[in-house]
Amino acid sequence: MAKKKITREKIINAFLFCAFDKSAGATSLADIADYLEIKKASLYNHFESKEEMYSATLEYCRDFLAETKFLPDSLVTERTFTTYKIEEVFSTLIKNYIHIYEAEPLFQIYVFIHTEQYFNKTASEIVDVERAKMEYSVSQVLLAYCNQKKKELSTVEVDCAVRWYSSCLMNQIDQYIMHKKEIVRQNPECGAGSLFALPTDEDALNRIFTLSENYLKNLF
């Protein structure tokens, strides 16, 4: 029987999947080895300890998340989105953003980072970076509408709106992903990468759209 080729990335992803089900603290090296169907001793060829693996997983998540964006670069450059209603633009951006995090491995990465932020400084800093990216994207959309004189907001009003809207949106997305996580944990056969993967919860998504639309209508 051919020996399995195990890489650091495969081990990190196994750690993420095990932590998704049991939490990072409760996940043992034996759990990870079982998941990979290898001997526990083989893990030491890549990591000296679980602590080193944990740190490497945080770095992996940080680098992976660095590639995700709420507002695509193409839209920032073209600014063609201002031809549509601002409520429609944000609904589309929210839907696309949530779809990104419903896929593996970002589903597991999101859960890992947003859970570990309460126990680990690095994880907390990663979440802060994601929040800053969200605020930047929201500001770019609002300013684009203001600059074209489609909406009248002062600099102070834009800054306040960006912070409140981003905070509310991240909270809603967090609730959405964590709720879906619990459903998957209780029904592992419907995991994100399985044949019977759960579809997007359209009702929950529509509730987020409604909150977003109401806020924007009140803002303008």
N, C-alpha and C positions, 0 to 999 in steps of 0.2 A: 504494500500500500504506500502510495507516494506521500512524502512528508508535506504537511500544509505549510504554505508560505505565509508567514505572519509578519506584518509590518507595524510600525508604531501607530500609523493612522488607523489600521484595523483594530488595534487594541483600544485606542482612544474612542473609536465609534462603539466598540463593545461596552466600554465603560459608560458611555452616554446612554446606551440602550438599557443597561442594567440599572443605572441610576434613575432613569425614567420610571422604572417599575418599583424600585426599592428605596430610592434616595441615594445620594452619593455617599453619605456617612454609613449607611447600612450595606452598601455594596462591598463585597470582599473580593480578593484576588481569585479566590476559588470560583466565585460567581462568574467573573470575567472569563476565566479559563474554560469553564463549562459552556459558556455562551459560544466561545470560539472553537470548542471541542478539541482543546489541546491540554497538555499537562500544565499545571500551575507553574512549575519550574521554568517553563519556556518563556514566561512573561519577564523573567529576570534577565533575559538576553537583550531586552529593550528598555526596561525600567528597573532601577535599583529598589524601588519601594512604591507603595500605593501613593504616598505623598508626592513623589516625583511624577507619577502618572496623572495625579489630580492637577498639578501645576501645568503639565503639558496639555491637558485637556482644556484648561482655561485659556491658554495661549492659542490653541486650535480654534476654540469658539470665538475668541476675539478676532482672529484673522478671517474667519469665515464670515462673521457678522459685518466686518469692514466692507464687504462687497455688496451688502444689502442696502437698498435705498428706498425711501418712501416716495420720493420724486425722482423719476428717471432723468439722467443727464440730458437726454434729447429734448425733454420738455422744458428744462431750464434754459437751454440754448435757443430753442425755437419760439417759446412763449406763445404758441398757437392755441393753448388751452383757454386763453381769455375770450375766445369766440363763443365759448359755452358758458352756461350759468355756473357760478362758483360752487353751488351746492352739488351739481352734477359732477364737476371736476373732483371734488373731495370724495364723493361716493365711489367714483371709479378708482381713485388712488387707494382708498381704504380697502376696497375689495381685492385689488391686486396685491396689496401688502399682506393681507391676511392669507391669501392663497399661497404666497411665498413661504409663510411660516407653517402652513399645513403639510408641507412636503418634507420628507427626510433628506438630510439629517437636521434641517433647521427646526423642525418640530421638537426634536430631542434637545437641540442646542438651546432653544428658547426656554424650554422648561428648566434645563440645567442651570443656566445663567440667572434666570429670574427667581429661582429657588435659592441658589447659593449666594445671591447678593446680600442676604440677611446674615450670612455666616462668614463671608470672605470679602476682604477689601477689594481684591482684584475684580471679582465678579461684580461688586457694586460699582466700580469704576467703569466696567464695560457697559453696564446698564445706563450709567450717566452719559456715556458717549452716544449710545443709541438715542437717548432722550434729546441730546444736543442736535443730533442729525435730524430728528423729527422736527424740532423747533426751527431749524434752518430751512427745511423743506416747506413747512407751513408758512414761514415768513416770506419765502420766495413767491409762493402763490398769492398771498395777500398783497404783497407789494406790487406784483405784476398787475393786479386789478386796480390798485390805487394809482399806479403810474399812468395807466391809460384812462384815468379819470372816470373809471366805471364805478368806483367806490371812493367815498371820502372818509379817510381816517387819518388822524394825526400820528406822528411817530410814537408817542406814548401809548395811544390806543392800539396801534399795531403790535407793539411790544407786549402789552398786557394780553391782547387777544391771542397772540402766539403762545404765550406761556399757559394760559388757561385751556385753550383748545388742545394743545399738545398733551398736556397733563391728563385731561379728560379722555382723549383718544387712546393714549397709552394704557390707561386704566381699563378701558373697555376691551381693548385687544388682549390685555393680560387676562381678564376674566374669561374671554372667549377661548383662548388657547388653554388655560388651566382647566376649564370645564371640559373641553374636549379631551384633555389628558386623562382626566378621571374616567371618562367613558371608555377610552382605549385601554386603560389599566384594568378596568373591570371586564372588558370584552377584548382580550388580546388578539382574537381572530380578526378584528376589524382595525388593526393597527394601520398607521399611515402608509406603510409600504406593502400591505397585504392585498390579496386578491379582492377582498371585500372591504376595502378601505372606506372609512366614513366620508360621506360627501360633506360639502360645506353646509353648515347650519344656516339656511337662508333666513329663518325667522330671527335668529340672534343677530345676523348680519343686518337685517332690515331695521332692527331696533337701534343698532349703532348708527345707521344711516339717518334715522329719524332724529336722534340726539344731535348729530352733526348738522343736519339741515336746520333744526330749530335754533341752534346756537348761531349759525351763520346768518339766518334771517333776522334774529334779534340784534346781531352785531351791525348789520348794514341797514 
